[in-house]
């Protein structure tokens, strides 16, 4: 008996240790899956310790972090309501999108996309799996989420399509619970989504039933609401789906969310905002454009779970991980450690290969040497902050921060360049030892402030550019055959800006072919596009131009209708020339060349007298231009003496003509009439004088 009692006492003493060990094993089961990804395991351990009922699934996207951020940085794919401070995009400036929203910066996107920034009690619920859970989700919980939403209280009242007020003998919470069960979708997710999209108080006009032209239609999830008329497009979707009362709208929208998102793997708020799980439509099939939407919706659900006592119940979270993630969490915009700054040594400085005085010395610099600082140290090493710097030859190293002093921009140029290819903006020159801070899309204008300083670094030439928010970075200029940047020429015959003029909109395609599965976007009439390449292809008998949409997507469109020849896009550039068939003249703006006339024919022959000139040479008044066997006389506005330039001699020739001391031929008179009023007066020679001084332009109409 004594032995039995002793054995029981030993077992009783070991039971607590067993449960402690078992709890640690459970925790390790989840967190160990994340051990290969920096910063995850510690955060999962902390959550598991406080919430032992929670379960964590790892979702390996298989995607490189840098590739994901680049794709999500497509302009206006993600927007923010915060202007400046590193939050809004540096290249889009303060241009708004859909009212008060601005294109989000790469730093903002990385901050919200980094799961580690949300692996805490406040924001973890954006990773909760969104299938229906009858043991957890109740009608009382739905009502708690909708608290403060005056439009979703009590029995459902609404206006039908004839303006008659009616009542449905159900509450909003009842309808939401029915929708959740029918389509296997979280009732709390539906309630939180309605609150997020419609707000509190009286809600949006999109659920009033009184919007002109769409009376009696409702859209509680803003499904299909986008573009310049969010309400109109959303209610058009509602009408097409027959959402003629709140119950139909709530249940119909729930069905679409379930079918289009939950069932295809986008089964968390995070995956609905950032599509890295639905491989058939990566990055594009995303429910919200607000970059912070999944985080803020997660916070709303957390508050509700806490209020109704469910926050510690069994919840299942699906956490994404990426390849090659940065060691540290991506910081909040405005607090970045990655920079591009001019500094100068304030004394003798050792630049070392690594951080710390034990690291090998690359070089020793005297006082007054100018460098580029590209990274602030986050913590001290051996009592010092070691900042990352770039030497004049492009070598990267580390120097003690106290030995560096900030100075003004060191620039060797100031020119406007146009972006021809999507390109990375890095904090320093070269790909080795630098970080991507942003992306620029074709069609954007940037200011080059430094060029040819690093002509062959990592086998590329690097320019330093200034973005619209006055931040700086480095861009590879690409190759001569495929440049990323080119000095901006508004008269370029290679690229220009165009406007969609076809009534039914225009399909933008991934490749120059009309196959249905090749359409990447459809843009409406009036949309402005950047045309990066004219005559990119003649596939299928169409003329294809390479274009860039306002959100930075690059694709191909057909220039004109194949049968009628009617244009589907029109150039926004100023007219460079006009063909006067009656008088066999081609009237041109200054500095025009044969290359500019290629749209007339691929076989242009320009002659000065009997001598053929190169297509790259400037055309002068009196030159002859042969197009498809017909000969025209060139008239260049402002060039009255026929030398291909607009100079003081032209100004004086017009002045002398007005004074009666010289004569002009009929062709020269057309060239002299630079204000296009069919008279030659003092205003014409003054316009030429101002053109020469750079304060005026000369156009043909």
Number of C-alpha atoms within 10 A of each C-alpha: 6 7 8 9 10 11 12 12 11 11 12 11 11 12 11 11 11 12 11 11 12 12 15 15 13 13 21 17 13 19 22 15 15 24 13 11 15 16 18 21 18 15 16 22 18 15 18 21 13 11 16 16 13 18 18 21 17 14 15 14 16 12 14 13 18 16 12 19 20 19 15 22 28 22 24 22 20 27 28 24 18 15 20 17 13 20 23 28 32 25 23 20 16 18 14 16 15 12 12 13 20 26 32 30 31 25 25 25 26 25 21 21 24 21 23 22 20 19 20 14 15 16 20 23 30 31 25 23 24 24 20 20 17 13 8 15 18 17 17 12 22 23 22 19 27 23 15 15 17 13 19 23 15 14 14 19 19 23 21 19 15 8 12 9 12 12 12 13 11 13 16 25 25 19 18 24 23 17 24 26 15 13 19 20 25 27 29 29 28 25 26 22 22 22 23 17 18 21 17 17 13 14 18 16 13 25 25 18 23 18 16 8 10 19 19 26 31 33 34 28 25 25 21 17 19 15 14 11 11 17 21 19 18 23 27 20 19 28 18 10 15 14 22 22 24 26 23 19 23 23 22 20 22 25 19 13 21 21 14 15 21 23 15 13 16 25 23 24 26 30 25 25 25 27 22 25 22 21 12 11 11 15 22 16 19 20 22 20 18 19 25 20 23 27 22 18 21 25 19 21 26 20 15 22 21 11 13 14 11 15 19 13 14 13 17 16 19 21 25 21 23 20 16 12 16 14 9 10 16 22 17 16 18 12 11 15 13 20 20 21 21 19 21 19 21 17 15 14 18 19 26 23 18 18 22 18 17 10 12 13 15 16 12 10 16 12 13 14 16 20 21 24 27 24 22 17 18 11 10 13 13 11 10 16 19 27 23 26 28 24 17 13 12 21 15 24 22 25 27 24 16 14 16 24 15 15 12 9 13 14 11 12 12 13 13 18 19 21 22 25 20 19 20 20 22 25 26 31 32 23 18 12 16 18 19 20 21 20 22 27 25 22 25 18 22 21 21 25 18 20 19 11 16 20 17 13 17 14 12 17 20 25 23 29 23 20 21 16 16 11 14 23 24 27 26 25 22 18 11 7 6 10 13 22 26 14 14 16 13 12 17 12 17 13 23 21 18 19 18 21 18 17 10 12 15 20 18 24 23 18 18 22 19 17 9 8 9 14 17 16 13 14 16 16 16 15 15 20 25 23 26 22 18 17 14 15 18 13 12 11 8 19 19 23 22 25 27 25 22 17 15 21 19 23 22 26 27 24 21 17 13 13 7 7 9 12 14 20 24 17 16 13 13 13 13 18 21 14 15 12 9 6 9 14 19 20 22 27 25 25 18 23 21 19 17 18 20 14 12 11 11 12 13 17 18 25 19 16 10 9 9 13 17 14 18 11 14 18 30 28 27 24 22 22 24 15 17 12 10 8 15 21 22 25 30 36 29 35 29 30 22 20 17 22 21 23 18 12 13 22 23 15 20 30 19 14 16 15 12 9 10 11 14 16 9 9 17 21 20 22 29 30 23 28 21 16 10 11 14 20 18 13 13 21 24 17 20 29 20 14 16 15 10 9 10 13 13 19 18 19 13
